[in-house]
């Protein structure tokens, strides 16, 4: 209904604004409910043990360089020049060694590689072998950082020795990051662990900054409620413009 001057009656204008207001409230409510219903459970898969901040175990040997495909190793079998030489780890994470064939070395420390070769040589080919492995070219060990950070990716482990440093290297938290939902995935002696951390509390000095090791996977969770609210709020200018256009139609 229109007034004698062709303008929208105040009562109808009130109804229109009330409609948009109720629509926003309904959408916002749905967004928050959906956020609350999101599955935030952690460590439910078989073989995963959820630990607290103080008990996330360190890898065996602490900060250790691990052998990866493409690495070049100088292997010296004491008193056996024929077996000693330079070896390259193939794409399958193996190196082919004389007499014993392929040896799986991916993820091993150089010391462990020497032990494996010595075990295979011992008795049958060499009595009490002494095998020394010196890496000449090693892939740079990394830490994987993903989720709600500005620059997800793999970063040098030597520059990401703590959780706060790692997050900073990835550009910090993104707009929708949930600071209390930061997970660190780590494998120690074949056991998978997840540490749950509050990075904001750590940055404020309320908790110690936990150490991060090569091959750790850091994941920053997001806040579904904040994301949905932001999506709703972006329509506010559009709704306002639409209301003005409705008002102008009758003029």
WOZI-V248748 format. One record per residue. N is the residue number from 1. OMEGA is omega as a letter, one per 20 degrees, with the letter a starting at -180 (none if undefined). NEAR is the number of other ideal C-beta (glycine too) atoms within 8 Angstrom. Layout:
N_OMEGA_NEAR, N_OMEGA_NEAR
//
This chain:
1_a_3, 2_r_7, 3_a_7, 4_r_3, 5_r_4, 6_a_7, 7_r_9, 8_r_12, 9_a_9, 10_a_6, 11_r_6, 12_r_9, 13_r_10, 14_r_8, 15_a_8, 16_a_11, 17_r_9, 18_r_8, 19_a_8, 20_r_10, 21_r_8, 22_r_8, 23_r_8, 24_r_11, 25_r_8, 26_r_8, 27_r_9, 28_r_11, 29_r_8, 30_r_9, 31_a_14, 32_r_11, 33_r_8, 34_r_11, 35_r_12, 36_a_7, 37_a_5, 38_a_7, 39_r_3, 40_a_6, 41_a_5, 42_r_8, 43_a_8, 44_a_5, 45_r_5, 46_r_3, 47_r_5, 48_r_10, 49_r_8, 50_a_8, 51_r_9, 52_a_7, 53_a_10, 54_a_4, 55_r_6, 56_a_12, 57_r_8, 58_r_8, 59_r_12, 60_a_6, 61_r_6, 62_a_6, 63_a_7, 64_r_9, 65_a_9, 66_r_10, 67_a_16, 68_r_11, 69_a_10, 70_r_8, 71_r_12, 72_a_12, 73_r_16, 74_a_11, 75_a_17, 76_r_9, 77_a_13, 78_a_8, 79_r_4, 80_a_9, 81_a_4, 82_a_5, 83_a_12, 84_r_8, 85_r_6, 86_a_8, 87_r_11, 88_r_9, 89_a_15, 90_a_9, 91_r_5, 92_a_6, 93_a_12, 94_r_11, 95_a_12, 96_a_8, 97_a_13, 98_r_5, 99_a_7, 100_r_9, 101_a_6, 102_r_7, 103_r_13, 104_a_7, 105_a_13, 106_r_11, 107_r_8, 108_r_10, 109_r_10, 110_r_12, 111_r_7, 112_r_9, 113_r_16, 114_r_12, 115_a_9, 116_r_12, 117_r_16, 118_r_11, 119_a_7, 120_a_9, 121_a_14, 122_r_11, 123_a_4, 124_a_4, 125_a_8, 126_r_9, 127_a_5, 128_a_5, 129_r_13, 130_a_8, 131_a_13, 132_a_8, 133_r_13, 134_r_9, 135_r_12, 136_r_7, 137_r_5, 138_r_10, 139_a_7, 140_r_7, 141_a_11, 142_r_10, 143_a_16, 144_a_10, 145_a_16, 146_a_10, 147_a_11, 148_r_10, 149_a_15, 150_a_7, 151_r_6, 152_r_7, 153_r_8, 154_a_6, 155_a_12, 156_a_9, 157_a_16, 158_r_7, 159_a_8, 160_a_13, 161_r_9, 162_a_10, 163_a_14, 164_r_10, 165_a_12, 166_r_14, 167_r_15, 168_r_8, 169_r_10, 170_r_13, 171_a_7, 172_a_8, 173_r_10, 174_a_10, 175_a_4, 176_a_10, 177_r_13, 178_a_10, 179_a_10, 180_a_8, 181_r_10, 182_a_15, 183_r_13, 184_r_14, 185_a_11, 186_r_15, 187_a_9, 188_r_10, 189_r_4, 190_r_4, 191_r_8, 192_r_9, 193_r_14, 194_r_14, 195_r_12, 196_a_10, 197_r_12, 198_a_9, 199_r_14, 200_r_8, 201_r_10, 202_a_15, 203_r_7, 204_r_6, 205_r_5, 206_r_5, 207_r_9, 208_r_5, 209_a_9, 210_r_12, 211_r_7, 212_a_14, 213_r_12, 214_r_12, 215_r_14, 216_r_12, 217_a_10, 218_r_17, 219_r_9, 220_a_18, 221_r_12, 222_r_13, 223_a_10, 224_a_10, 225_r_11, 226_a_10, 227_a_10, 228_r_14, 229_r_11, 230_r_10, 231_r_9, 232_a_12, 233_a_7, 234_r_7, 235_a_8, 236_r_9, 237_r_7, 238_r_7, 239_r_10, 240_r_8, 241_r_8, 242_r_8, 243_r_11, 244_r_8, 245_r_8, 246_a_10, 247_a_11, 248_a_7, 249_a_7, 250_a_9, 251_none_6
//
